[in-house]
């Protein structure tokens, strides 16, 4: 660990130690509020306090990830969307929050954070300043201290003269060197201690998993139903109508072929045109269901072909050592199609970049454009549909789109790659 990293760990340990005061205040207020539920007042004060505790815990989760690379997941159950208003709704919210096991784990974490957590974070801060004290003592500060109260102890070294004060310098250097090694480890230990209580238990994780699978199953069923309706509508309005018209034309040709050959030839030409257009529409429909290039050549070539059809130039970089399962490839392809189409239509971009690669068991796709920015995931927007599509496979979608651009949409789908399949 370099000196800058040690100083950062020291400063961060000092900052985190002060957060123990917040833990003390929230712990006392929340416990008192819960005790006052029997008097009626606690029903009104407990929900906002529990939300404050969760915000405090989430802040610690963020610090753990950014300062020490420790990931702490949030285990909270989603708040009910259909909660009633007024006092009745407040009672329902209070009951819901108190039934959530994560609430009680948060309260337990507050007790640990203001005791053991505080001690560890303060220890992460202490070594470097304590080492600097050795230089301060050697500069002569020891004299008024000793004159006021006798011998001054610096660690195990008694300071009672300038000679012993000079010995504090190498000892201080030792403390600073120890801090350079230990402070980052202690800071990480503080966050690992927090993770032991703030991370979901296996039962909580299983509950979250079941809830997510239920949501994604509903999304998958809704998406499939919408897709079937689209196919039915396209067939009814397009190819089916043309085939009916062609059948009627052929019936008329059969009646006119001897009486009016010229008119029959004209109708045959029209029927041929209708058949060609119906075939083109059927091909487009099949391509919308599962593009042949995707089935035959895989995701890499499919997104390259997709990029060539975009009105905005797209630079494509694909690194895939094999092929994912067909449902995953299909979901990834249509997600890329939706994101590229949205960017071309709404972003005002002059250029886009598409990166597709697989690493650490994760298919990662990034779409970047140089447009105006401001893209958001809204409930009825196209990105929301992409998020639901990826969620069926435990995939995630993240959007970074500051005003003025650029916009970066990142998609990740956990999957394994197999050897490329032979075209069949």
C-alpha positions in Angstrom: 0.0 0.0 0.0 1.5 3.4 -1.0 1.6 6.4 1.3 -1.3 8.1 -0.4 -3.5 5.0 0.0 -2.6 4.8 3.7 -3.5 8.5 4.3 -6.8 8.0 2.4 -7.6 5.0 4.6 -6.6 7.0 7.7 -8.9 9.9 6.7 -11.7 7.6 5.7 -11.5 5.8 9.0 -11.8 9.1 10.8 -14.8 10.1 8.7 -16.5 6.7 9.3 -15.9 6.9 13.1 -18.0 10.1 13.3 -20.9 8.3 11.7 -21.1 6.3 14.9 -22.8 9.4 16.4 -25.5 9.1 13.7 -25.9 5.4 14.6 -26.3 6.3 18.3 -28.9 8.9 17.6 -30.9 6.7 15.2 -30.7 3.7 17.5 -32.0 5.6 20.5 -34.8 7.4 18.6 -36.0 4.3 16.8 -36.1 2.1 19.9 -38.0 4.8 21.9 -40.4 5.3 18.9 -41.1 1.5 18.7 -41.7 1.5 22.5 -44.2 4.3 22.0 -46.3 2.3 19.5 -48.5 1.1 22.3 -49.3 4.7 23.1 -50.2 5.4 19.5 -47.5 8.1 18.9 -45.0 5.5 17.7 -47.1 4.5 14.7 -46.5 8.0 13.3 -42.8 8.3 14.2 -41.5 4.8 13.6 -41.8 4.6 9.7 -39.8 7.8 9.0 -37.2 6.7 11.5 -36.9 3.3 10.0 -36.5 5.0 6.6 -33.8 7.1 8.1 -32.0 4.0 9.4 -32.2 2.5 6.0 -30.8 5.6 4.3 -28.0 5.5 6.9 -27.3 1.8 6.2 -27.4 2.4 2.4 -24.9 5.2 2.8 -22.6 2.7 4.5 -23.2 0.2 1.7 -22.1 2.9 -0.8 -19.0 3.8 1.2 -18.1 0.1 1.5 -18.2 -0.4 -2.2 -16.4 2.8 -3.2 -13.8 2.9 -0.4 -12.9 -0.8 0.1 -14.6 -2.7 -2.7 -16.9 -4.5 -0.3 -20.3 -5.2 -1.8 -23.2 -5.2 0.6 -26.6 -6.0 -0.9 -29.8 -4.4 0.2 -32.3 -6.9 1.6 -35.4 -4.7 2.0 -38.8 -5.9 0.9 -40.4 -3.4 -1.6 -42.9 -1.1 0.0 -46.5 -1.9 -0.8 -47.7 0.2 -3.7 -51.4 0.1 -2.8 -51.1 1.5 0.7 -54.1 3.4 1.9 -53.8 7.1 2.9 -54.4 8.6 6.3 -53.8 7.0 9.7 -54.9 3.6 8.4 -52.2 3.7 5.8 -49.6 4.8 8.3 -50.5 1.8 10.5 -50.2 -0.5 7.6 -46.8 0.9 6.7 -45.5 0.7 10.3 -46.7 -3.0 10.5 -45.1 -3.8 7.2 -41.7 -2.3 8.1 -41.7 -4.0 11.5 -42.4 -7.4 9.9 -39.5 -7.0 7.6 -36.5 -9.0 9.1 -34.1 -6.5 7.5 -35.5 -3.8 9.9 -34.3 -5.7 13.0 -31.0 -6.5 11.4 -30.5 -2.8 10.8 -31.2 -2.0 14.4 -28.7 -4.7 15.5 -26.2 -3.3 13.1 -26.6 0.2 14.7 -25.6 -1.3 18.1 -22.5 -3.0 16.6 -21.6 0.1 14.5 -21.5 2.4 17.5 -19.3 0.0 19.5 -17.1 -2.4 17.6 -17.5 -0.6 14.3 -16.5 2.6 15.9 -13.5 1.1 17.6 -12.2 -0.5 14.3 -12.7 2.7 12.3 -11.0 4.8 14.9 -8.1 2.3 15.0 -7.8 2.7 11.3 -7.3 6.4 11.8 -5.1 6.3 14.9 -1.7 4.9 13.7 -0.6 7.6 11.3 -1.4 10.6 13.6 0.1 8.7 16.5 3.3 8.3 14.5 3.4 12.0 13.7 3.2 12.7 17.4 6.7 11.2 17.8 8.1 14.0 15.6 6.2 16.6 17.5 7.6 15.3 20.8 11.2 15.3 19.3 10.7 19.0 18.3 10.5 19.9 22.0 6.8 19.8 22.8 7.6 17.2 25.5 9.1 19.8 27.9 5.9 21.6 29.0 4.1 18.3 29.2 6.7 16.8 31.5 7.0 20.0 33.5 3.3 19.9 34.2 2.9 16.3 35.1 6.1 14.3 35.2 7.1 11.6 32.8 5.1 11.4 29.5 4.7 7.9 28.0 4.8 7.6 24.2 3.6 4.1 23.7 6.1 2.1 25.8 8.7 4.9 25.7 9.0 7.2 28.7 9.7 10.8 27.6 11.6 12.8 30.3 14.5 14.3 28.4 15.4 15.5 24.9 17.3 12.3 24.4 14.3 10.1 25.0 12.2 12.5 22.9 14.5 11.9 20.0 14.0 8.2 20.4 10.3 8.9 19.7 11.1 9.6 16.0 12.0 6.1 15.0 9.1 4.8 17.0 6.8 7.2 15.3 8.2 6.1 11.9 7.4 2.6 13.0 3.8 3.5 13.8 3.4 5.3 10.5 4.7 2.3 8.6 2.4 0.0 10.6 -0.5 2.4 9.8 0.4 2.3 6.1 -0.1 -1.5 6.2 -2.8 -1.9 8.8 -5.1 1.1 8.2 -6.5 -0.1 4.9 -7.1 -3.5 6.3 -8.8 -2.2 9.4 -11.1 0.0 7.2 -12.0 -3.0 5.1 -12.6 -4.9 8.3 -15.0 -2.3 9.5 -17.0 -2.7 6.3 -16.8 -6.5 6.4 -18.2 -6.2 10.0 -21.1 -4.1 8.6 -21.7 -6.6 5.8 -22.1 -9.4 8.3 -25.3 -7.7 9.5 -26.4 -5.6 6.6 -26.1 -8.2 3.9 -29.2 -10.4 3.4 -29.2 -13.8 5.1 -29.6 -16.9 2.9 -33.3 -16.9 3.7 -33.6 -13.2 2.7 -31.7 -13.8 -0.5 -33.9 -16.8 -1.3 -37.0 -14.6 -0.7 -35.6 -11.9 -3.0 -34.8 -14.5 -5.6 -38.4 -15.9 -5.5 -39.9 -12.4 -5.7 -37.7 -11.5 -8.7 -38.5 -14.8 -10.4 -42.2 -14.2 -9.9 -41.9 -10.7 -11.3 -39.9 -11.8 -14.3 -42.2 -14.7 -15.0 -45.1 -12.2 -15.1 -43.1 -10.0 -17.4 -42.2 -12.9 -19.6 -45.9 -14.0 -19.9 -47.0 -10.4 -20.7 -44.2 -10.0 -23.3 -45.1 -13.3 -24.9 -48.8 -12.4 -25.0 -48.0 -9.0 -26.6 -45.7 -10.7 -29.1 -48.4 -13.2 -30.1 -50.9 -10.3 -30.6 -48.4 -8.5 -32.7 -47.7 -11.5 -34.9 -51.5 -12.1 -35.3 -52.1 -8.5 -36.2 -49.2 -8.4 -38.7 -50.5 -11.6 -40.3 -54.1 -10.4 -40.4 -53.3 -7.0 -41.8 -50.4 -8.0 -44.1 -49.7 -11.4 -45.6 -53.2 -12.9 -44.9 -54.9 -10.0 -46.6 -52.6 -10.2 -49.6 -53.1 -14.0 -49.9 -56.9 -13.6 -49.8 -56.7 -11.0 -52.5 -54.5 -13.3 -54.5 -57.0 -16.1 -54.2 -59.8 -13.9 -55.3 -57.7 -12.7 -58.3 -57.0 -16.3 -59.3 -60.7 -17.2 -59.1 -61.4 -14.3 -61.4 -58.6 -15.4 -63.8 -60.1 -18.9 -63.9 -63.4 -17.3 -65.1 -61.8 -14.9 -67.6 -59.0 -17.1 -69.0 -61.2 -18.1 -72.1 -63.4 -15.0 -72.4 -60.8 -12.3 -71.9 -57.2 -13.6 -71.9 -55.7 -10.1 -71.8 -57.6 -9.3 -68.6 -56.7 -12.6 -67.2 -53.0 -11.9 -67.8 -53.3 -8.6 -66.1 -54.9 -10.2 -63.0 -52.2 -12.9 -63.0 -49.5 -10.2 -62.9 -51.3 -8.5 -60.0 -51.5 -11.9 -58.3 -47.8 -12.4 -58.8 -47.1 -9.0 -57.3 -49.3 -9.8 -54.3 -47.5 -13.1 -53.8 -44.1 -11.5 -53.8 -45.2 -8.8 -51.4 -46.8 -11.4 -49.1 -43.6 -13.4 -49.2 -41.5 -10.3 -48.3 -43.9 -9.5 -45.4 -43.7 -13.1 -44.1 -39.9 -12.9 -44.2 -40.0 -9.6 -42.3 -42.3 -11.2 -39.8 -40.0 -14.2 -39.4 -37.0 -11.9 -39.0 -38.9 -10.1 -36.2 -39.5 -13.4 -34.4 -36.0 -14.8 -34.8 -33.7 -13.4 -37.4 -32.2 -16.2 -39.6 -28.7 -14.7 -39.3 -29.0 -15.0 -35.5 -30.0 -18.6 -35.8 -27.4 -19.5 -38.4 -24.4 -17.3 -37.4 -24.9 -16.2 -33.8 -25.2 -12.9 -31.9 -22.0 -11.3 -33.2 -22.9 -11.4 -36.9 -26.6 -10.7 -36.1 -25.8 -7.4 -34.4 -23.3 -6.5 -37.1 -26.1 -7.0 -39.7 -28.4 -5.0 -37.5 -25.9 -2.1 -37.3 -25.6 -2.0 -41.1 -29.4 -1.3 -41.3 -29.2 1.7 -38.9 -29.6 5.2 -40.3 -26.9 6.4 -37.9 -23.4 4.9 -38.4 -22.6 2.3 -35.8 -19.1 1.1 -34.9 -19.3 -2.5 -33.7 -16.8 -4.4 -31.6 -17.6 -8.0 -30.8 -15.5 -10.5 -28.8 -17.3 -13.8 -28.3 -15.5 -17.1 -28.0 -18.7 -19.1 -28.5 -22.5 -18.9 -28.5 -24.9 -18.5 -25.7 -28.2 -20.4 -25.4 -30.7 -19.4 -28.1 -33.2 -17.6 -25.7 -30.3 -15.5 -24.3 -29.1 -14.7 -27.8 -32.6 -13.7 -28.9 -33.1 -11.5 -25.8 -29.7 -9.8 -26.3 -30.3 -9.2 -30.0 -33.7 -7.6 -29.5 -32.4 -5.6 -26.6 -29.6 -4.2 -28.8 -32.2 -3.6 -31.6 -34.4 -1.6 -29.2 -31.6 0.5 -27.8 -30.1 1.3 -31.2 -33.5 2.2 -32.6 -34.3 4.4 -29.7 -30.9 6.2 -30.0 -31.3 6.7 -33.7 -34.8 8.1 -33.3 -34.7 10.2 -30.2 -31.1 11.0 -29.2 -30.1 13.1 -32.2 -26.8 11.2 -32.4 -24.4 11.4 -35.3 -22.6 8.2 -34.3 -23.0 5.2 -32.1 -20.7 2.5 -30.7 -21.7 -1.1 -29.9 -19.5 -3.3 -27.7 -20.3 -7.0 -27.1 -18.1 -9.3 -25.1 -18.2 -12.1 -22.6 -16.2 -12.2 -19.4 -16.5 -13.9 -16.0 -19.7 -15.7 -16.9 -21.4 -12.5 -18.0 -22.5 -11.3 -21.4 -21.8 -7.5 -21.4 -23.2 -5.2 -24.0 -22.6 -1.5 -24.2 -24.3 0.9 -26.5 -22.9 4.5 -26.6 -24.1 7.5 -28.6 -23.0 11.1 -28.9 -26.5 12.5 -28.8 -28.2 15.0 -26.6 -28.4 12.8 -23.5 -31.2 12.9 -20.9 -32.3 9.2 -21.5 -34.2 7.7 -18.6 -35.9 4.4 -17.7 -39.6 5.3 -17.5 -42.4 2.8 -16.9 -43.9 3.1 -20.4 -40.6 3.7 -22.2 -38.7 1.4 -24.5 -35.8 1.0 -22.1 -38.2 -0.3 -19.5 -39.3 -3.0 -21.9 -35.6 -3.9 -22.5 -35.1 -4.1 -18.7 -38.0 -6.5 -18.4 -36.8 -8.6 -21.2 -33.3 -8.9 -19.7 -34.8 -9.5 -16.2 -36.3 -12.8 -17.4 -32.7 -14.1 -17.6 -31.5 -12.3 -14.4 -30.0 -9.6 -16.6 -29.7 -6.0 -15.6 -29.7 -2.7 -17.5 -28.0 0.5 -16.5 -28.2 3.9 -18.1 -25.8 6.8 -17.9 -27.1 9.8 -19.8 -26.2 13.3 -18.5 -27.8 16.2 -20.2 -25.9 17.1 -23.2 -24.6 13.5 -23.6 -23.1 11.1 -24.2 -25.5 8.3 -23.4 -24.2 4.9 -22.4 -26.6 2.0 -22.0 -25.0 -1.1 -20.4 -26.6 -4.5 -20.4 -25.4 -7.7 -18.6 -26.8 -11.2 -18.8 -25.3 -14.1 -16.8 -24.7 -17.0 -19.2 -22.1 -19.5 -20.4 -20.8 -19.7 -23.9 -20.5 -23.0 -25.8 -18.7 -23.8 -29.0 -20.2 -22.3 -32.1 -23.1 -24.3 -33.5 -23.0 -25.5 -37.0 -25.5 -23.9 -39.4 -28.4 -26.2 -39.9 
